[in-house]
Amino acid sequence: MNIYAKIFLTFSKIGAFTLGGGYAMLPLIEHEVVDKNLWLSKEDFMDVVAVAQSLPGIFAVNISIFIGYKLRKLKGSIVCALATILPSFLIILLIAMFFSQYKDNPVIAKLFKGIRPAIVALIAVPVFSSAKAAKITFKTAIIPILSVVLISFLNVSPVFVILIAGLAGVLYHYLKHKS
């Protein structure tokens, strides 16, 4: 199969069958890209996720653009981005066209109530997977815990938290290697 067709089909599947946004897509993207197709190593995938998180735009699309670029440069990026966006766009278009007719339907309401907990689980899986891959220990767990406190309870901008964590990491390694 042509590589462009393969990446289009792979990312179309990811875009079509994942509910809950970019973080919910992470397990499926990782499975397809790292485990099944061996396009990236686990470490490279974690780096792509870290960079994609720090960029503006849609998280899953950012990831797909990076992976497409690694596979086939600009053409690969375009194919991956379109494949990720197109299914969601079409699904949202169909929902917009027909949802107003069914929004008060009790079956539809129950369907969405049932989907919500599954989406929470889909988001939790990459959090634990990322912590494991990043080798978060009891000692280093203070960084994500402090980040959650700063962002959630003290309303500190995530941008500042990322900058502070990066500077703290540089300072820590500087002081560690100096002594």
C-alpha positions in Angstrom: 0.0 0.0 0.0 1.2 3.5 -0.8 2.6 5.2 2.3 0.3 8.3 1.8 -2.7 6.0 1.6 -1.6 4.2 4.7 -1.0 7.3 6.8 -4.3 8.8 5.5 -6.3 5.7 6.5 -4.5 5.4 9.9 -5.2 9.1 10.8 -8.7 9.0 9.4 -9.4 6.1 11.7 -8.0 8.0 14.6 -10.0 11.1 13.7 -13.2 9.1 13.2 -13.2 6.8 16.2 -12.0 9.0 19.0 -14.3 11.0 21.2 -13.2 13.5 23.8 -10.5 15.5 22.0 -6.7 15.2 21.6 -5.9 13.7 25.0 -8.5 11.0 24.5 -6.9 10.3 21.1 -3.4 9.7 22.6 -3.8 5.9 23.3 -5.1 5.3 19.8 -2.4 7.4 18.2 0.3 5.8 20.3 -1.0 2.3 19.4 -1.1 3.0 15.7 2.1 5.0 15.4 4.4 3.3 18.0 3.1 -0.2 18.4 1.4 -1.2 15.2 3.3 0.7 12.4 6.6 1.4 14.2 6.8 4.9 12.8 8.1 6.4 16.0 9.8 5.0 19.2 8.0 5.5 22.5 10.5 8.2 23.4 10.1 10.1 20.1 6.3 9.9 20.6 6.6 11.4 24.0 8.7 14.2 22.6 6.1 14.8 19.8 3.4 15.0 22.5 5.4 17.4 24.6 6.0 19.7 21.6 2.4 19.4 20.3 1.1 20.5 23.8 3.2 23.6 23.8 2.0 24.8 20.4 -1.2 26.7 19.6 -3.9 24.8 17.7 -5.6 21.5 17.9 -3.5 19.1 19.9 -4.3 15.9 17.8 -3.7 17.8 14.6 -0.4 19.1 15.9 0.7 15.6 16.7 -0.4 14.3 13.3 1.5 17.1 11.5 4.7 16.2 13.4 4.3 12.5 12.6 3.5 13.2 9.0 6.5 15.4 8.7 8.7 12.8 10.1 7.4 10.2 7.7 7.2 12.2 4.4 8.0 15.9 5.2 5.5 18.5 4.0 3.3 16.1 1.9 3.1 13.8 4.9 2.2 16.6 7.2 -0.6 17.7 4.9 -2.0 14.2 4.5 -1.9 13.5 8.2 -3.5 16.8 9.1 -6.3 16.4 6.6 -6.9 12.8 7.6 -7.2 13.8 11.2 -9.5 16.7 10.6 -11.8 15.4 7.9 -13.7 12.7 9.8 -14.3 15.0 12.8 -15.5 17.8 10.4 -17.9 15.5 8.6 -19.2 14.0 11.9 -19.7 17.5 13.4 -21.4 18.6 10.2 -23.9 15.7 10.3 -24.5 16.3 14.0 -25.2 20.0 13.4 -27.6 19.1 10.6 -29.6 16.6 12.6 -29.0 17.2 16.3 -31.6 19.9 16.7 -34.2 17.3 15.7 -33.1 14.8 18.3 -31.5 16.9 21.2 -34.5 16.3 23.4 -34.6 12.6 22.7 -34.1 10.7 26.0 -32.1 7.9 24.3 -29.7 10.4 22.9 -29.3 12.2 26.3 -28.6 8.8 27.9 -26.1 8.0 25.2 -24.1 11.2 25.9 -24.3 10.6 29.7 -22.8 7.1 29.1 -20.0 8.4 26.9 -18.8 11.0 29.4 -17.1 8.6 31.9 -15.5 6.7 29.1 -13.9 9.9 27.8 -12.6 10.6 31.3 -10.9 7.2 31.3 -9.5 7.8 27.8 -7.9 11.0 29.0 -6.6 9.3 32.2 -4.8 6.5 30.3 -2.2 8.8 28.6 -1.6 10.7 31.8 -0.5 7.6 33.5 1.3 6.3 30.4 3.1 9.7 30.1 4.1 9.6 33.7 5.5 6.2 33.3 7.4 7.1 30.1 8.7 10.3 31.7 10.0 8.2 34.6 8.1 10.2 37.2 9.2 9.0 40.6 7.8 9.8 44.0 10.6 12.4 44.3 9.8 14.1 41.0 6.0 13.8 41.4 6.1 17.2 43.1 6.4 18.9 39.8 3.1 17.7 38.3 1.3 18.0 41.6 2.6 21.6 42.1 1.6 22.4 38.5 -1.9 21.1 39.0 -2.2 23.3 42.2 -0.8 26.4 40.5 -3.1 26.0 37.4 -6.3 24.7 39.0 -6.4 26.4 42.3 -4.3 29.5 42.0 -5.2 30.3 38.3 -1.6 30.6 37.2 -1.3 30.5 33.4 -0.1 27.1 32.1 2.4 29.1 30.0 4.1 30.4 33.1 4.0 27.0 34.7 5.8 25.5 31.7 8.4 28.3 31.7 8.9 28.0 35.5 9.2 24.2 35.2 11.7 24.5 32.3 13.8 27.0 34.2 13.7 24.9 37.3 14.9 21.9 35.4 17.8 23.8 33.9 18.7 25.2 37.3 18.5 21.8 38.9 20.7 20.1 36.4 23.1 23.0 36.4 23.5 22.8 40.2 23.6 19.0 40.1 26.5 19.0 37.6 28.3 21.9 39.2 28.6 20.0 42.5 
